[in-house]
Amino acid sequence: MLWALALFAAALQARPFLSGFRLTADEIQFHYLSLKNTLAQNIQFLSENAAQQGRVGQFILLPVNMLASDLAAVPWARVGFLGAWGGLMLLTALWVGRQSRSRAFALLIFLVLVTYQRLGFDHMPPNSYPLQNTVPFLLILASRMAGGGQRSLVTQCMLGVVLCFSMAISEYAWVFGLGVVGCEYLANFSRGKEEGLAGLRSSRLVLDASAITTALVVYLGYRFVHPSHYASNSPDGVWNLGAMAWTSFFHILNGTVLLPIQRTHFTLAPWKALAAWGGMSVLTAGVAWGAFRYLERDRPWLMIAVVGLLFSLYVTLPVAMTVRHQTWCVEAWPCAYLDTRSAFPGLAVALIGICGWLLRFGRGMQVALAIALGLGAGTTYLYNLWFSQEIESVTKAWERADALACLPPSLLPADEALLKTVDPRGLISVHPNFPHADYWRVYIASRSATCAGAAH
């Protein structure tokens, strides 16, 4: 029953995330290339981009990102992207539950993962890059979940190949995968020295080490041949320890609404939004209260919280050690990026770990913590409902462009007038020197077939 209510809360919280698509300049570029270029031109771009960034995984990620940007305007595709992201949250919670041997802990982690994530423009999945991290992270966790118990050597080798392939795709995936595997061995030791040492003596350790090392060799080998000239994965700020800590901290914190939320989100909210806030608060508090009743009291909850926090800090390092993102974290706000979502599971573990420790202070604390979690989820829901309207105002640009699809190309406005017609407030994010007007012309031309079909 509690899991059913948690899934219902997840479905409600998912609704605002269906509003936005193509929110970053990269995705606009991907969409433009998928519409304009020939297959040969895109293969050339793929090769050049992989070499420029020193990422062998771009041969996989770029086609995936281009496909996602092309499908993003299709409602069923956005539902699929969001479903994949929700599946990742569920699999993450189940994996945490397996390591802690606590179903109640898994439920609470899932509840936080699906009710506390902030909607925004900040390169955060599933609205931006909906598949780039989602797919490899899903494969990493699925390979670990499938590897439990007594599996044959052939099965373990196959799962090791999946792990290796997934981790080699990007530095985000490699760091995440190493963190997941490391936490598993740490969990073994937390259950006793005998179990910990048994894990180190097993054949699985050799397979895990081989998969992780092979993925790293593939990634670094390609990067050695093609050094990165991309500012977002160049560790040029690794010695700026203060800036690196600042960037990590705010990349983690800005995954929540703790900093962006303002009093006006409540005072100016219509009564329906406030009712939704109250309903989500009550629903989440009820599930949390029920789960707290079954949460084991004999776990080292403070240690678990520390591990969760360290995991969050660790997975932000590839981004936090770059000067580009350190600078963005000072100049732009809110300070968040792809790694903000990667760090969120660790933040959820830290939060519930602290709650588990506080439960020792009696039933009154159990009620207070459930109410606090409920209010946090309700506030996140209210903020996301408000922000989804902001995102919808951005995506109206494609609706205005669709309305021009029935015009002959010769009757389309000139470049500046076209931009004013389609995107009058300049809300669509594009790179400097991007052929903005040509993008809209190519897009409108691609929609003309739909117009012709409607005419018949």
C-alpha positions as CSV (number, residue, x, y, z in Angstrom):
1,M,0.0,0.0,0.0
2,L,2.8,2.4,0.9
3,W,4.6,1.7,-2.4
4,A,1.4,2.3,-4.3
5,L,1.0,5.7,-2.6
6,A,4.6,6.5,-3.3
7,L,4.1,5.7,-7.0
8,F,1.0,7.9,-7.0
9,A,3.0,10.8,-5.6
10,A,5.7,10.1,-8.2
11,A,3.0,10.3,-11.0
12,L,1.7,13.6,-9.6
13,Q,5.2,15.1,-9.3
14,A,6.0,14.0,-12.9
15,R,3.3,16.1,-14.4
16,P,5.2,19.4,-14.4
17,F,8.2,17.7,-16.0
18,L,6.2,17.0,-19.2
19,S,6.1,20.7,-20.0
20,G,9.6,21.6,-21.2
21,F,11.9,20.4,-24.0
22,R,14.9,21.6,-25.9
23,L,15.9,23.9,-23.0
24,T,19.6,24.2,-23.8
25,A,21.7,25.6,-26.6
26,D,23.2,22.2,-27.2
27,E,19.9,20.6,-27.8
28,I,18.9,23.3,-30.3
29,Q,22.1,22.6,-32.1
30,F,21.5,18.9,-32.1
31,H,18.0,19.5,-33.5
32,Y,19.3,21.8,-36.2
33,L,21.9,19.3,-37.3
34,S,19.4,16.4,-37.4
35,L,17.1,18.5,-39.6
36,K,19.6,20.1,-41.9
37,N,22.6,17.8,-42.4
38,T,22.9,14.7,-44.5
39,L,23.9,11.4,-42.8
40,A,27.5,11.9,-44.1
41,Q,27.6,15.4,-42.7
42,N,26.4,14.2,-39.3
43,I,28.9,11.4,-39.2
44,Q,31.7,13.9,-39.9
45,F,30.3,16.2,-37.1
46,L,30.2,13.2,-34.8
47,S,33.8,12.3,-35.5
48,E,35.0,15.9,-35.1
49,N,33.0,16.5,-31.9
50,A,34.3,13.3,-30.3
51,A,37.9,14.2,-31.1
52,Q,37.4,17.8,-29.9
53,Q,36.0,16.7,-26.6
54,G,38.3,13.7,-26.2
55,R,35.2,11.5,-25.5
56,V,35.0,8.2,-27.3
57,G,31.5,7.8,-25.9
58,Q,30.3,10.7,-28.1
59,F,30.0,8.2,-31.0
60,I,27.1,6.8,-29.0
61,L,25.9,9.8,-27.0
62,L,25.7,12.3,-29.9
63,P,23.3,10.2,-32.0
64,V,21.3,9.5,-28.8
65,N,21.1,13.2,-28.0
66,M,20.2,14.2,-31.5
67,L,17.4,11.6,-31.6
68,A,16.2,12.8,-28.2
69,S,16.2,16.5,-29.3
70,D,14.3,15.5,-32.5
71,L,11.6,13.6,-30.6
72,A,11.4,16.0,-27.6
73,A,8.3,17.8,-29.0
74,V,6.4,14.6,-29.4
75,P,4.2,14.0,-26.2
76,W,4.6,10.2,-26.2
77,A,8.4,10.6,-26.4
78,R,8.5,13.0,-23.5
79,V,6.4,10.5,-21.5
80,G,8.9,7.8,-22.4
81,F,11.9,10.0,-21.4
82,L,10.2,10.8,-18.1
83,G,9.3,7.1,-17.6
84,A,12.9,6.1,-18.1
85,W,14.0,8.7,-15.6
86,G,11.4,7.5,-13.1
87,G,12.6,3.9,-13.7
88,L,16.1,5.1,-12.9
89,M,14.9,6.6,-9.6
90,L,13.1,3.3,-8.7
91,L,16.1,1.2,-9.6
92,T,18.3,3.5,-7.6
93,A,16.0,3.1,-4.5
94,L,15.9,-0.7,-4.9
95,W,19.7,-0.8,-5.2
96,V,20.1,1.3,-2.0
97,G,17.5,-1.0,-0.3
98,R,19.6,-4.0,-1.3
99,Q,22.8,-2.6,0.1
100,S,21.1,-1.5,3.4
101,R,18.9,-4.7,3.5
102,S,16.0,-2.4,4.3
103,R,12.8,-2.2,2.3
104,A,11.6,0.8,4.4
105,F,14.8,2.6,3.6
106,A,14.4,1.9,-0.1
107,L,10.8,3.3,0.0
108,L,11.9,6.5,1.7
109,I,14.8,7.0,-0.8
110,F,12.3,6.5,-3.7
111,L,9.9,9.0,-2.1
112,V,12.6,11.7,-1.8
113,L,14.0,11.0,-5.2
114,V,10.6,11.5,-6.9
115,T,9.2,14.3,-4.8
116,Y,12.2,16.6,-4.1
117,Q,13.8,17.2,-7.6
118,R,13.6,20.7,-8.8
119,L,12.4,21.6,-12.3
120,G,14.7,24.1,-14.1
121,F,16.6,25.2,-17.2
122,D,19.9,24.0,-15.8
123,H,21.0,21.2,-18.2
124,M,19.2,18.7,-15.9
125,P,17.5,15.6,-17.1
126,P,14.8,14.6,-17.9
127,N,13.9,17.9,-19.5
128,S,17.4,18.5,-20.8
129,Y,19.7,15.7,-22.1
130,P,16.8,13.2,-21.3
131,L,18.8,10.1,-22.3
132,Q,22.5,11.0,-22.0
133,N,23.0,10.0,-18.4
134,T,19.7,8.1,-17.9
135,V,20.6,5.2,-20.2
136,P,24.1,4.4,-19.0
137,F,23.1,4.9,-15.3
138,L,20.2,2.5,-15.9
139,L,22.5,-0.1,-17.4
140,I,25.0,0.3,-14.6
141,L,22.4,-0.2,-11.9
142,A,20.7,-3.0,-13.8
143,S,24.0,-4.9,-14.2
144,R,24.6,-4.6,-10.5
145,M,21.1,-5.7,-9.5
146,A,21.2,-8.6,-11.9
147,G,24.5,-9.7,-10.5
148,G,23.3,-10.5,-7.0
149,G,23.2,-14.1,-5.7
150,Q,24.9,-17.1,-7.2
151,R,25.3,-16.4,-10.9
152,S,27.3,-18.5,-13.4
153,L,30.6,-17.2,-14.5
154,V,29.2,-16.6,-18.0
155,T,26.4,-14.5,-16.7
156,Q,28.8,-12.5,-14.5
157,C,31.1,-11.9,-17.5
158,M,28.2,-10.7,-19.6
159,L,27.1,-8.3,-16.8
160,G,30.7,-7.1,-16.6
161,V,30.7,-6.3,-20.3
162,V,27.5,-4.2,-19.7
163,L,29.1,-2.4,-16.8
164,C,32.3,-1.7,-18.8
165,F,30.4,-0.5,-21.9
166,S,28.2,1.8,-19.8
167,M,31.1,3.3,-17.8
168,A,33.2,4.0,-20.9
169,I,30.5,6.2,-22.4
170,S,31.4,9.4,-20.4
171,E,33.2,10.6,-17.3
172,Y,29.8,11.0,-15.6
173,A,29.1,7.3,-16.1
174,W,32.5,6.1,-15.1
175,V,32.5,8.2,-11.9
176,F,29.0,7.1,-11.1
177,G,29.7,3.4,-11.8
178,L,32.9,3.4,-9.7
179,G,30.9,5.0,-6.8
180,V,28.2,2.4,-7.1
181,V,30.6,-0.5,-7.1
182,G,32.6,1.0,-4.3
183,C,29.5,1.5,-2.1
184,E,28.6,-2.2,-2.6
185,Y,32.0,-3.4,-1.2
186,L,31.7,-0.8,1.6
187,A,28.2,-2.2,2.4
188,N,29.7,-5.7,2.6
189,F,32.2,-4.6,5.2
190,S,29.5,-2.7,7.2
191,R,27.8,-6.1,7.7
192,G,30.9,-7.6,9.2
193,K,34.6,-8.3,8.5
194,E,33.9,-11.8,7.4
195,E,31.4,-10.7,4.7
196,G,33.6,-7.9,3.6
197,L,36.7,-10.1,3.1
198,A,34.5,-12.7,1.4
199,G,33.6,-10.1,-1.2
200,L,37.2,-9.3,-1.8
201,R,38.1,-12.9,-2.3
202,S,35.3,-13.6,-4.8
203,S,35.7,-13.9,-8.5
204,R,33.3,-10.9,-8.8
205,L,36.0,-8.6,-7.5
206,V,38.3,-9.6,-10.4
207,L,35.5,-9.1,-12.9
208,D,34.5,-5.7,-11.4
209,A,38.1,-4.5,-11.4
210,S,38.6,-5.7,-15.0
211,A,35.4,-3.9,-16.2
212,I,36.2,-0.7,-14.4
213,T,39.8,-0.7,-15.6
214,T,39.0,-1.5,-19.2
215,A,36.4,1.3,-19.3
216,L,39.0,3.7,-18.0
217,V,41.7,2.5,-20.4
218,V,39.3,2.9,-23.3
219,Y,38.2,6.4,-22.2
220,L,41.7,7.7,-21.4
221,G,43.3,5.9,-24.4
222,Y,41.0,7.8,-26.8
223,R,41.6,11.0,-24.9
224,F,45.3,10.5,-25.1
225,V,45.1,10.3,-28.9
226,H,42.6,13.1,-29.0
227,P,43.2,15.6,-26.1
228,S,40.2,17.5,-25.0
229,H,39.7,21.1,-26.1
230,Y,36.3,21.2,-24.4
231,A,36.1,23.5,-21.4
232,S,33.4,21.4,-19.6
233,N,35.6,18.3,-19.2
234,S,39.1,19.9,-18.8
235,P,40.3,19.7,-15.2
236,D,41.9,23.1,-15.4
237,G,40.5,24.2,-12.1
238,V,41.5,21.3,-10.0
239,W,43.8,23.4,-7.8
240,N,41.2,26.0,-7.1
241,L,40.1,24.1,-4.1
242,G,37.8,26.8,-2.7
243,A,36.0,27.3,-6.1
244,M,35.8,23.6,-6.6
245,A,34.1,23.1,-3.1
246,W,31.8,26.0,-3.8
247,T,30.8,24.5,-7.2
248,S,30.2,21.0,-5.8
249,F,28.2,22.3,-2.8
250,F,25.8,24.4,-4.9
251,H,25.5,21.9,-7.7
252,I,24.2,19.5,-5.0
253,L,22.0,21.9,-3.2
254,N,20.4,23.4,-6.3
255,G,18.9,20.1,-7.2
256,T,16.3,21.1,-4.6
257,V,14.1,24.1,-4.2
258,L,15.7,25.1,-1.0
259,L,17.4,28.2,-2.5
260,P,15.1,29.1,-5.5
261,I,11.8,29.0,-3.6
262,Q,10.5,32.4,-2.6
263,R,7.5,33.7,-0.6
264,T,5.9,35.0,-3.7
265,H,5.5,31.4,-4.9
266,F,3.0,31.0,-2.1
267,T,1.4,34.5,-1.9
268,L,0.8,34.8,-5.6
269,A,-0.2,31.1,-6.2
270,P,-3.9,30.5,-7.2
271,W,-6.0,28.4,-4.7
272,K,-5.7,25.3,-6.9
273,A,-1.9,25.4,-6.7
274,L,-2.1,25.9,-2.9
275,A,-4.5,23.0,-2.7
276,A,-2.1,20.9,-4.7
277,W,0.7,21.9,-2.3
278,G,-1.4,20.8,0.7
279,G,-2.4,17.5,-1.0
280,M,1.1,16.6,-1.9
281,S,2.3,17.5,1.6
282,V,-0.3,15.3,3.2
283,L,0.3,12.4,0.8
284,T,4.1,12.4,1.2
285,A,3.9,12.9,5.0
286,G,1.5,9.9,5.2
287,V,3.8,7.6,3.2
288,A,6.9,8.8,5.2
289,W,5.2,8.2,8.5
290,G,4.2,4.7,7.5
291,A,7.7,3.9,6.3
292,F,9.3,5.4,9.4
293,R,7.4,2.9,11.5
294,Y,9.2,0.0,9.7
295,L,12.6,1.6,9.5
296,E,15.2,-0.3,11.4
297,R,16.7,1.5,14.4
298,D,19.9,-0.6,14.6
299,R,21.6,0.8,11.5
300,P,24.6,3.2,11.6
301,W,22.5,5.9,10.3
302,L,24.9,8.8,10.7
303,M,27.6,6.8,8.9
304,I,25.1,6.1,6.1
305,A,24.4,9.8,5.9
306,V,28.1,10.6,5.7
307,V,28.6,8.1,2.9
308,G,25.6,9.6,1.0
309,L,27.0,13.1,1.3
310,L,30.5,12.0,0.2
311,F,29.0,10.2,-2.8
312,S,27.2,13.4,-3.8
313,L,30.4,15.4,-3.5
314,Y,32.4,12.7,-5.4
315,V,30.1,12.5,-8.5
316,T,30.2,16.3,-8.9
317,L,34.1,16.3,-9.3
318,P,34.3,16.0,-13.1
319,V,32.3,19.2,-13.4
320,A,33.5,21.0,-10.3
321,M,37.2,20.8,-11.2
322,T,36.6,22.8,-14.4
323,V,37.2,26.6,-14.5
324,R,34.2,27.0,-16.8
325,H,31.7,25.6,-14.3
326,Q,33.5,27.3,-11.3
327,T,33.0,30.6,-13.2
328,W,29.4,29.8,-14.1
329,C,28.7,29.0,-10.4
330,V,29.8,32.6,-9.5
331,E,28.2,34.4,-12.5
332,A,25.0,32.4,-13.1
333,W,22.2,31.4,-10.8
334,P,21.0,28.9,-9.9
335,C,24.3,27.0,-10.1
336,A,23.4,23.5,-11.4
337,Y,24.3,21.2,-14.2
338,L,24.0,17.5,-15.3
339,D,25.9,16.4,-12.2
340,T,23.2,17.9,-10.0
341,R,21.0,15.0,-10.9
342,S,23.9,12.5,-10.5
343,A,24.4,13.8,-7.0
344,F,20.8,13.6,-5.9
345,P,20.7,9.9,-4.8
346,G,23.5,10.6,-2.4
347,L,21.7,13.6,-1.1
348,A,18.6,11.5,-0.6
349,V,20.6,8.9,1.3
350,A,22.1,11.6,3.5
351,L,18.7,13.1,4.3
352,I,17.0,9.8,5.2
353,G,20.2,8.7,7.1
354,I,19.8,11.8,9.3
355,C,16.1,11.0,9.8
356,G,16.9,7.4,10.8
357,W,19.3,8.7,13.4
358,L,16.8,11.2,14.7
359,L,14.1,8.5,15.1
360,R,15.8,7.4,18.3
361,F,14.3,10.4,20.0
362,G,10.8,8.9,20.1
363,R,7.4,8.8,18.3
364,G,7.0,12.5,18.4
365,M,10.2,12.8,16.3
366,Q,8.7,10.3,13.8
367,V,5.6,12.5,13.3
368,A,7.7,15.6,13.1
369,L,10.0,14.1,10.5
370,A,7.1,12.9,8.4
371,I,5.5,16.3,8.4
372,A,8.8,18.0,7.5
373,L,9.3,15.6,4.6
374,G,5.8,16.2,3.5
375,L,6.1,20.0,3.5
376,G,9.3,19.7,1.6
377,A,7.7,17.6,-1.1
378,G,4.6,19.9,-1.2
379,T,6.8,22.9,-1.6
380,T,8.8,21.3,-4.4
381,Y,5.5,20.4,-6.2
382,L,4.3,24.0,-5.9
383,Y,7.5,25.4,-7.3
384,N,7.6,22.9,-10.1
385,L,4.0,23.7,-11.0
386,W,4.9,27.4,-11.2
387,F,8.1,26.7,-13.1
388,S,6.3,24.5,-15.7
389,Q,4.4,27.6,-16.8
390,E,7.7,29.4,-17.3
391,I,8.9,26.5,-19.4
392,E,5.7,26.4,-21.4
393,S,6.2,30.0,-22.4
394,V,9.5,29.0,-23.9
395,T,8.2,26.0,-25.9
396,K,5.4,28.1,-27.4
397,A,8.0,29.2,-29.9
398,W,7.6,25.9,-31.7
399,E,3.9,26.3,-31.8
400,R,4.3,29.7,-33.4
401,A,6.8,28.2,-35.9
402,D,4.3,25.4,-36.7
403,A,1.7,28.1,-37.6
404,L,4.0,29.3,-40.3
405,A,4.5,25.9,-41.9
406,C,1.7,26.4,-44.4
407,L,3.2,29.6,-45.8
408,P,5.3,29.3,-49.0
409,P,9.0,29.9,-48.1
410,S,9.0,33.1,-50.2
411,L,6.4,34.6,-47.9
412,L,8.2,33.9,-44.6
413,P,9.4,37.1,-42.8
414,A,13.0,38.2,-43.1
415,D,15.5,36.9,-40.5
416,E,15.0,39.5,-37.8
417,A,11.2,39.6,-38.3
418,L,11.1,35.8,-38.3
419,L,12.9,35.7,-34.9
420,K,10.5,38.3,-33.5
421,T,7.5,36.3,-34.8
422,V,8.6,32.9,-33.5
423,D,10.6,33.9,-30.3
424,P,9.6,37.5,-29.5
425,R,11.1,37.5,-26.0
426,G,14.3,35.7,-27.1
427,L,13.8,32.8,-24.7
428,I,15.3,30.1,-26.8
429,S,18.8,29.4,-25.7
430,V,21.4,29.2,-28.5
431,H,25.2,29.3,-28.8
432,P,27.0,32.4,-29.9
433,N,27.1,32.7,-33.7
434,F,24.4,30.1,-34.1
435,P,22.4,30.5,-37.3
436,H,19.2,31.2,-35.4
437,A,17.0,32.3,-38.3
438,D,18.2,29.5,-40.5
439,Y,17.3,27.0,-37.8
440,W,13.7,28.2,-37.8
441,R,13.5,28.2,-41.5
442,V,14.8,24.6,-41.6
443,Y,12.3,23.6,-38.8
444,I,9.4,25.3,-40.6
445,A,10.3,23.5,-43.8
446,S,10.4,20.2,-42.0
447,R,6.8,20.9,-40.7
448,S,5.4,21.8,-44.1
449,A,4.7,18.1,-44.9
450,T,2.4,18.0,-41.8
451,C,0.6,21.1,-43.1
452,A,0.2,19.5,-46.5
453,G,-1.2,16.4,-44.9
454,A,-3.7,18.4,-42.9
455,A,-4.9,20.1,-46.1
456,H,-5.8,16.8,-47.6
